[in-house]
Amino acid sequence: MLAATSIGAIWSGALPYYGLRPGWTVWDYELPTLSLGITQFLYNGCPVYENGDFNIWKILSKYKISYAFISTTCFDGLEIEKVRCGATEMFGDFTGFDYNLPSYLGECQVPTLGLDFQCFDENGKSVIGQRGEVVIATPVPSLPIYLWRDKDNKRLQDTYLTKFEGVWCQNDECWINPKTRGIVVIGRSDDTMKQYDDLLSSSDIYFAIDCVEELQDYICVSQIWEEEERVILFVKLKKGFNLTDALKKKIAAAVEKEFTKAFIPRVMLEVPDIPYNFNNKRMESVVRKIVATNQIPEVNNIKNPECLPYFWNRPELVKKSQPS
């Protein structure tokens, strides 16, 4: 709510457009702008649709939209010059942006106004310049007081308030740049993997292999194998390429260049597609369950459920004790 109000108050008389589905929680961002008397613009259509001279940019220009909130994935095929955009990932209510400050690639600029945003290490100590947990160290009115159908607030307590006593822990991993004070959101802390005693996240691998031109998409999870944790990388290749030993070495070299040999996935497998939810986020948790149990779980919030069998019953990942 705090973040939404500050967004709507950027310009008096602004006409904002939100490229969001009504079923997504971020849709609620528009409500505070209504309380400020700001006119909303609603567009019934896909923001990435193009037909000749018709596209979302023409619509925004025609109706003189002064502020647009659109998912970053929409810009991949629509990027044009001289369009003022930025703030990278705004990370909802926890961080925001300031047009008076420089914006650095991959960093959220500032904490939300009035929010005691900190990065805690595993001992509950506030740190800068090293990876840690996203926490809100002081209560604020915008935090929820209960979750739907959560008897006795047990789920709320167990999920957000038990890791560090008296502190809201969002279960996301972050890093505060000591030079810029920008906030780098690494990913879910429960997606943290450990291989050869080194901690890493799936986003580390994605960052390292993004330059490998043969790869169209990828997803990375870990698996307990012979009492040790190992990293598994599934890749979707561009048309005309195969996952050869040479390509595996190229992927490994890209990871080693950015990090260390310890980060190189121990298993690399090819799949025809990668699972995404309706908010266009990779579904690592689902793939991890399939790899761990060799069973396909029931999943509701998935765009392409037909791809899940590609991760099931892979000989390289199945233990003798697992069901097939």
Secondary structure, DSSP 4 states (H G I P E B T S, - for coil): -HHHHHHHTSSTT--EEEE--TTSGGGGGHHHHHHTTPPPB---S-TT--BTTB-HHHHHHHTT--EEEE-GGGGTTT--TT-----S--TTTTEE--TTS---TT-B-EEPTT--EEEE-TTS-B-SSS-EEEEE-S--TTS-S--TT-GGGHHHHHHHSSSSTTSEEEEEEEEE-TTT--EEEEEEGGG-EEETTEEE-HHHHHHHHTT-TTEEEEEEEEEEETTEEEEEEEEEEPTT----HHHHHHHHHHHHHHS-GGGS-SEEEE-S---B-TTS-B-HHHHHHHHHHSSPPP-SS-S-GGGGGGGSS-TTT--TTS--
